[in-house]
């Protein structure tokens, strides 16, 4: 981890999702004591409160194939500005989503910051899904299935250009871990884009340790590591509070080791926590687990190592 000054940024919207409820996630993470738990690790934590944006109109897809496109643009502009401001202050922003479409805002801000500072950007995408859909291929039109494609330039100009340049990032800057659900048309796009993907078969065959080490390989002293943690990365048996459950994800111990190995690399400089849905959770169990794992991302371990 490259910074001990941390800023929490709540983004209470489910504008890109297919289920209502992710808008409540920032408060669920606060109820699970995220800020206090990070302070106990010795971090300087500031909670910036919640960003504000349009309400979710809960409409069907437009003729162009997007649900809530203008609202998603408005929210992501807010996220991009807020995350960029924290990076400019030398702080580590933690975006408390909200659904995963918001990563377009956070990662665009990080990409702009890295370009200005001459840093290399590496993005760890912890998720059950590749999120590389386009409007023409998406079965639902839900924008939370499109952020990686948009960040790589395949999407509306207002989203693809949030960083001030297009594309904000390249597929080669991603490392996707935990993938186990990819739409039929999306499979071809992902293959053509050559995104480095470590799916669950890879984890089963090689183990989580070798998988994460491979995903972190090649980072240099000037690398900015952004972690985009979709809570549906986890197996739904331990994390039921998500809208898009996919069986066969990492176990508790696999997830813990993944986070500890990321912490050991010492490069994380920004973080998303997304797709937590308290409406589908059981007694805030998933939020508490997410906070537990985020503590490990910031260096908490059983022993002094």
Wavefront OBJ file of the C-alpha trace (Angstrom):
o trace
v 0.000 0.000 0.000
v 1.428 3.316 -1.063
v -0.557 5.648 1.194
v -1.839 5.821 4.768
v -4.209 8.767 4.143
v -7.551 7.325 3.072
v -10.756 9.036 1.927
v -14.153 7.322 1.856
v -16.485 8.517 -0.913
v -20.067 7.238 -0.773
v -21.895 6.874 -4.096
v -25.480 5.845 -3.249
v -26.936 4.769 -6.581
v -27.988 1.577 -8.349
v -28.373 3.425 -11.661
v -26.492 0.833 -13.708
v -27.845 -2.300 -12.052
v -30.685 -4.698 -12.762
v -31.802 -4.866 -9.122
v -32.598 -2.054 -6.735
v -30.639 -1.835 -3.476
v -26.962 -1.103 -4.182
v -27.762 2.531 -3.422
v -27.902 1.553 0.270
v -24.423 0.034 0.280
v -22.389 3.053 1.465
v -24.395 3.165 4.689
v -24.182 -0.612 5.121
v -20.380 -0.395 4.897
v -20.389 2.442 7.435
v -22.663 0.421 9.745
v -20.090 -2.384 9.433
v -17.541 0.147 10.788
v -15.310 0.405 7.735
v -13.846 3.777 8.745
v -13.194 2.826 12.353
v -11.658 -0.520 11.406
v -9.227 1.188 9.022
v -8.358 3.778 11.670
v -7.420 0.940 14.024
v -4.864 -0.143 11.421
v -3.198 3.245 11.822
v -4.660 4.898 8.729
v -5.670 8.541 8.546
v -9.314 8.139 7.481
v -11.628 10.923 6.320
v -15.220 10.137 5.372
v -16.235 12.649 2.700
v -19.898 11.643 2.959
v -22.015 10.830 -0.095
v -21.998 12.272 -3.594
v -25.299 13.445 -5.062
v -26.813 12.626 -8.426
v -30.107 11.856 -10.174
v -32.615 9.392 -8.804
v -33.031 6.031 -10.500
v -36.021 6.353 -12.863
v -36.217 2.553 -13.281
v -36.951 2.657 -17.011
v -36.490 0.061 -19.777
v -33.542 0.388 -22.184
v -33.598 3.253 -24.675
v -33.605 2.737 -28.427
v -29.786 2.868 -28.280
v -29.744 -0.120 -25.921
v -28.743 1.613 -22.663
v -30.721 1.833 -19.442
v -30.417 5.197 -17.675
v -27.553 6.471 -19.829
v -27.792 10.159 -18.914
v -28.117 9.369 -15.207
v -25.090 7.064 -15.416
v -23.116 9.851 -17.122
v -24.103 12.335 -14.397
v -23.119 10.001 -11.551
v -19.830 9.017 -13.157
v -18.864 12.652 -13.698
v -19.370 13.222 -9.961
v -17.300 10.148 -9.107
v -14.510 11.097 -11.504
v -14.204 14.602 -10.029
v -14.301 13.394 -6.417
v -11.736 10.607 -6.891
v -9.409 12.886 -8.858
v -9.579 15.507 -6.081
v -8.502 12.968 -3.447
v -5.631 11.696 -5.605
v -4.509 15.295 -6.136
v -4.383 15.704 -2.354
v -2.121 12.659 -2.074
v -4.856 10.551 -0.484
v -6.056 7.042 -1.334
v -9.711 7.196 -2.444
v -12.071 4.370 -1.543
v -15.272 4.557 -3.567
v -18.175 3.062 -1.656
v -20.604 2.075 -4.419
v -23.150 1.704 -5.695
v -23.063 -0.540 -8.715
v -20.043 -1.326 -10.876
v -20.837 1.172 -13.637
v -19.312 3.742 -11.249
v -15.852 2.301 -11.907
v -15.928 4.257 -15.145
v -15.702 7.421 -13.070
v -13.149 6.201 -10.556
v -10.804 4.539 -13.050
v -11.030 7.487 -15.460
v -9.881 9.736 -12.610
v -7.042 7.350 -11.790
v -6.015 7.161 -15.462
v -5.862 10.964 -15.683
v -3.835 11.140 -12.461
v -1.400 8.474 -13.677
v -0.901 10.233 -17.011
v -0.153 13.524 -15.242
v 2.198 11.910 -12.722
v 3.972 9.647 -15.222
v 2.823 6.485 -13.438
v 2.000 3.074 -14.843
v -1.571 1.942 -14.134
v -2.498 -1.626 -13.262
v -6.157 -2.488 -12.577
v -7.163 -5.577 -10.614
v -10.786 -6.350 -11.486
v -12.125 -8.755 -8.845
v -15.473 -9.882 -10.223
v -17.622 -12.794 -11.336
v -18.186 -10.941 -14.632
v -15.910 -9.432 -17.272
v -18.234 -6.382 -17.684
v -17.191 -5.995 -21.333
v -20.676 -5.784 -22.825
v -21.809 -3.206 -25.360
v -25.299 -1.819 -25.950
v -25.721 -3.912 -29.101
v -24.849 -7.145 -27.269
v -26.175 -6.592 -23.749
v -29.279 -8.705 -23.032
v -30.469 -6.165 -20.431
v -29.011 -2.768 -21.307
v -27.731 -2.485 -17.725
v -24.640 -0.286 -17.783
v -23.001 -2.099 -14.848
v -22.213 -4.831 -17.382
v -20.310 -2.395 -19.619
v -17.692 -0.413 -17.623
v -14.582 -2.256 -18.852
v -15.691 -1.920 -22.468
v -16.429 1.795 -21.991
v -13.088 2.416 -20.287
v -11.389 0.739 -23.247
v -13.222 3.054 -25.674
v -16.213 0.886 -26.647
v -19.143 2.995 -25.504
v -20.783 6.419 -25.503
v -18.293 9.269 -25.859
v -19.498 10.877 -22.618
v -18.489 7.773 -20.647
v -15.499 6.644 -22.697
v -13.965 10.135 -22.464
v -14.416 10.885 -18.765
v -10.644 10.949 -18.257
v -10.293 13.738 -20.823
v -8.868 11.313 -23.387
v -10.161 8.168 -25.095
v -9.670 5.372 -24.360
v -9.004 5.978 -20.677
v -7.163 2.648 -20.404
v -6.212 -0.338 -22.544
v -7.259 -3.972 -22.059
v -3.614 -4.825 -21.250
v -3.816 -2.707 -18.073
v -6.498 -4.988 -16.595
v -6.092 -8.229 -14.703
v -9.469 -9.850 -14.113
v -9.714 -12.442 -11.329
v -12.620 -14.718 -10.351
v -14.492 -14.558 -13.680
v -17.170 -17.213 -14.110
v -20.070 -15.586 -15.993
v -19.651 -14.077 -19.480
v -22.501 -13.428 -21.933
v -22.321 -15.243 -25.282
v -21.512 -12.223 -27.453
v -19.253 -10.770 -24.782
v -16.974 -13.826 -24.968
v -15.921 -12.871 -28.492
v -15.271 -9.234 -27.513
v -13.144 -10.270 -24.552
v -11.131 -12.648 -26.725
v -10.555 -9.992 -29.400
v -9.532 -7.431 -26.772
v -7.088 -9.949 -25.233
v -7.860 -8.880 -21.671
v -5.694 -10.872 -19.220
v -8.297 -12.998 -17.411
v -7.780 -15.420 -14.543
v -11.136 -17.191 -14.416
v -12.280 -19.690 -11.808
v -10.922 -22.586 -13.857
v -7.502 -20.939 -13.704
v -7.833 -20.546 -9.933
v -8.947 -24.180 -9.591
v -5.997 -25.400 -11.658
v -3.248 -23.148 -10.290
v -4.465 -22.026 -6.851
v -5.215 -18.521 -5.664
v -1.607 -17.775 -4.650
v -0.078 -18.383 -8.074
v -3.042 -16.672 -9.738
v -2.708 -13.436 -7.768
v 1.082 -13.457 -8.093
v 0.698 -13.747 -11.881
v -1.814 -10.892 -11.909
v 0.575 -8.659 -9.951
v 3.661 -9.624 -11.939
v 5.602 -6.893 -13.718
v 4.677 -3.945 -11.502
v 7.495 -1.455 -11.087
v 8.284 1.277 -8.554
v 6.095 3.762 -10.456
v 3.015 1.500 -10.658
v -0.335 2.755 -9.361
v -2.462 -0.294 -8.512
v -6.226 0.246 -8.616
v -8.371 -2.505 -7.100
v -11.984 -2.700 -8.276
v -13.667 -5.091 -5.828
v -17.099 -6.272 -6.941
v -18.565 -8.146 -3.990
v -20.047 -10.769 -6.347
v -16.420 -11.862 -6.845
v -17.066 -13.914 -3.701
v -19.023 -17.153 -3.614
v -22.673 -16.341 -2.794
v -22.638 -18.900 0.023
v -20.523 -16.414 2.017
v -21.699 -13.202 0.324
v -25.443 -13.386 -0.411
v -25.944 -9.608 -0.504
v -25.411 -9.055 -4.241
v -27.810 -8.678 -7.168
v -26.000 -10.988 -9.599
v -25.081 -14.130 -7.675
v -22.938 -16.678 -9.509
v -22.071 -19.932 -7.788
v -18.527 -21.243 -7.705
v -16.614 -18.151 -6.608
v -13.646 -17.845 -4.248
v -14.072 -19.164 -0.722
v -13.480 -17.055 2.372
v -9.893 -18.265 2.710
v -9.136 -17.821 -0.990
v -10.488 -14.270 -0.838
v -8.496 -13.492 2.306
v -5.271 -14.760 0.764
v -5.988 -12.790 -2.412
v -6.332 -9.578 -0.393
v -3.247 -10.303 1.723
v -1.120 -10.900 -1.381
v -2.325 -7.615 -2.873
v -1.412 -5.883 0.390
v 2.033 -7.524 0.369
v 2.717 -5.998 -3.054
v 2.438 -2.542 -1.448
v 1.143 -0.805 -4.581
v -2.571 -0.251 -4.010
v -3.339 3.448 -4.390
v -7.111 3.485 -5.050
v -10.042 1.150 -4.395
v -13.654 0.543 -5.449
v -16.106 -1.468 -3.339
v -19.176 -2.104 -5.483
v -22.336 -4.179 -6.028
v -23.055 -4.772 -2.346
v -26.859 -4.950 -2.081
v -28.108 -4.702 1.524
v -31.691 -5.392 0.372
v -30.612 -8.923 -0.541
v -28.264 -9.454 2.414
v -28.747 -11.284 5.710
v -28.144 -9.088 8.780
v -25.439 -7.089 6.985
v -23.329 -10.255 6.715
v -21.932 -9.394 3.281
v -21.017 -5.840 4.267
v -19.182 -7.126 7.343
v -17.308 -9.648 5.184
v -16.394 -6.922 2.695
v -14.999 -4.764 5.495
v -13.054 -7.752 6.820
v -11.480 -8.265 3.390
v -10.730 -4.569 2.928
v -8.851 -4.639 6.243
v -6.688 -7.384 4.746
v -6.143 -5.239 1.641
v -4.680 -2.612 3.965
v -2.319 -5.021 5.651
v -4.181 -6.696 8.478
v -2.859 -10.220 8.970
v -2.793 -12.922 11.616
v 0.895 -12.434 12.399
v 3.399 -9.620 11.942
v 4.925 -10.518 8.597
l 1 2 3 4 5 6 7 8 9 10 11 12 13 14 15 16 17 18 19 20 21 22 23 24 25 26 27 28 29 30 31 32 33 34 35 36 37 38 39 40 41 42 43 44 45 46 47 48 49 50 51 52 53 54 55 56 57 58 59 60 61 62 63 64 65 66 67 68 69 70 71 72 73 74 75 76 77 78 79 80 81 82 83 84 85 86 87 88 89 90 91 92 93 94 95 96 97 98 99 100 101 102 103 104 105 106 107 108 109 110 111 112 113 114 115 116 117 118 119 120 121 122 123 124 125 126 127 128 129 130 131 132 133 134 135 136 137 138 139 140 141 142 143 144 145 146 147 148 149 150 151 152 153 154 155 156 157 158 159 160 161 162 163 164 165 166 167 168 169 170 171 172 173 174 175 176 177 178 179 180 181 182 183 184 185 186 187 188 189 190 191 192 193 194 195 196 197 198 199 200 201 202 203 204 205 206 207 208 209 210 211 212 213 214 215 216 217 218 219 220 221 222 223 224 225 226 227 228 229 230 231 232 233 234 235 236 237 238 239 240 241 242 243 244 245 246 247 248 249 250 251 252 253 254 255 256 257 258 259 260 261 262 263 264 265 266 267 268 269 270 271 272 273 274 275 276 277 278 279 280 281 282 283 284 285 286 287 288 289 290 291 292 293 294 295 296 297 298 299 300 301 302 303 304 305
